[in-house]
């Protein structure tokens, strides 16, 4: 599991996509999500039978999220229906939310034996909100169906698949260099403040060690008259 702290390269990439209208992004990705729904919907639906709700997977720093919607069984779909789509957090109707740095989500999806969500959650690399039962059910459904980054990449256009493969698990050196640069910048910016704070703390400690200061006794006119 790639440990991610601070601002990551893919978070920065997400910020760069914000000027793009969501309608354009949605139109470009709609064919891929429709295909994923057709290919993986039945397999996931069999393993998620009885579950309803909407799981939103949100890469931190990105203006969009991936949503997996589970619909109840009806005459047309006796086992229920699963749909995959792109949405925005502002318009999401999610009943469960998974959020993490994009690199962490890619690492989870790249695992051949299923995502290690427990490790990511307890290391605080991943955050879960809402219906955690739905999150766990989807995790096991993915594992049973063999759904991972490699199998999903087979269904996307070749150029995009290459980009996904490149990004998955290969950004750690770039992230480490970026974090080192950020730490050096923070050191230069905050070093003077740390020095002032250290001196102030030392002065307060010296005053506390010296004990309470003695106040001078106020002499009244009566005291003077009586010598």
N, C-alpha and C positions, 0 to 999 in steps of 0.2 A: 504494500500500500504506500503510495506516494504521499508523504506528509506535506501539507500545504499550509503556509501561514502568510499573512499579509497579502499584498497585491500580487497576483500571478500573471504570467503572460497571456493566458486565455481570458482572464478577467479584463485585461486591457483591450484584447481583441473584441470582447463583448461590448465594451463602451464605444468602440469605433463603429459598431453596427447600428447604434441608436438612431442616427439620421435616416436610416432606411425605413420607408413606410412599412408597417406590418403587413398591409395588404399585398405588397410586392413579395416579401419574404414568404408569406403564407401561400401565395400562388406558385412560387418556385418549388416549395417543399411539398405541396399537396399531393402530387403524383406518388412521391416516395411513401408518404404516410398512408395513402390509400392502398398501395401495394403491401406495406407492412401489415395493415389491418386484414387484408385478404389472406395473406400467407400465415400470419401468426395469431390472428384473432381466434380461429377455431381451436387451436392448440391451447392457448391461454384460457379460452372460455371453458374448455373441459375441466381444467384444473382450478378454475375460479368459480365453479358452479355454486350459486347461492350467494355470492358476493355482489354487492352493488356499491356504487360510489364513483368518485373520480380521483385518480392519483396524479398529482402534479409533480413533475421532476424539474427542478429549477436550478440551473447553473448560476452561481453567484456572479453578479456583474453583467449578466445578459438580460436584454429586455424581453426575451421570449422564454417559454417553457414547453416541455413536452407533456401532454396529458393522455392518460390511459383511462378511458371511461368504460365502466362496467354497467350494462343495462340488465334489468331483471328478465327472466324467462317469459316468453309469451308464445302465442300460437306459431308465429313465424320462426322464433328462435327458442326451442324448448329448453336449451341449456343456457340461455342468456346470450348476450352479445358484447364483444369487446371492440372498441374503436380507439385508434391512435391518431392524435392530431397535434398541431402546433397552436399555442395560445399565448396570451400575455398575462402576467400575474394580476394585472388590474381587472381583467374581465373573467378571470378563472372562477369556476364553481367547484373547486377542489374540496374534497372531504378529507384528503390526506396529502401532505406535502413533504417531499424530500428535497433538501437543498444542500449544496456543497460546491466547492471550487470545481470548475469544469474538468480540471486534471484528475480530481478524485473520482468524479462520476465516470470518466473514461476508463480509469483503472478498474473500477468496480465492474463496468460492462465488459472489459477485456478478459476478466477471469473465466477460464474455461470450465472450472468446476463450480461456478456460481459466485455471485458477488459476496465479498466478506463485509456485509453491512455492519455486523456486530463490532468488528475491529475499528471500522471507520467511525461508528457512532460513539464508542467509548473513548476514542482518541480525540473526540470533538471535531473531527474532520467533516462529519456529516450530521445534519440536523433533521429530525423528524417531527412533524406536527400533525395533529388531528387523529384520524383513525389509524392507529399503529397496527391494528389487526389486519387492515387492508394492505398496508405496506408489507407486512410479513408474508401474507398470502401471495402477493404478487412476486415477492422474492423467490419463494419456493416454486411458484408456477414457472418463472423464468428458468430456474435450475432444472426442473423436470422436462421442460420443453426444449432445452438446449439453446435458449435465446441468449446471445452475447454479442459483443461488438463485431466479431468476425462473421457470424451468420447474418447480422443486420447489414454489414457492409456489402454482402453479395447482392443485395437488392437495391443498391444506390448506384448512380452513374459512376463509371470507372474513375474519372478525375476526383470526384468527391470521396470515393472509397479510399483512394491513395492518400488524400489529405487526412482522413480519419485515422488510417493506419499509422501515418507519420506522427500524428499528435498523441496517439495512445501510448502512454508509458515512455515517451521519448523526450519529454520536455523538462525532466528533472534537472539536467545540467544547466539549461537556460534559466530555470527558476532559481537554482542555487546562486548563480552569478547575479541575477537581478536582486535577490535578497541580500547578498553581500554588499552590493552597491547601495541598496537602501539603508542598510545598517551603518555604512560609512557616512552617508549623508545625514542620518539621524545623529550620529556621534558629533559631526561638525556643527550641526545646528543647535544641539541641546547641551553640548559640553559646557558653555559658559553658565547656563542655568543650573546645571548639576553642581558646578563649583560654588555658585552663590548659595544654593540650597545646603550644601555640605557645611559651609562656613556658618550659616545661620543656625543649623542644627547643633554644631559644636558650641556656639555661643549660648544657646538655650540650655544645653547640657551643663555648661560651666556655671550658669546662673542657678540651675536647680541644685547642683552639688554644693554651692556656697550657702544654700539655705535661704530662708526668707530674709529680706533686707530689714534692718532695724530702722524704724521711723523715729525721727527726733521728737523728744518730749516737748509738748507745747506748754510754756510757762504762763500761767495766768497772773493778773494783777494782784490777786489775793496771795498767791505764793510769794510774790516779790515783797508784799507788805509784811508778811510774817517771816521774812528772811529766808 
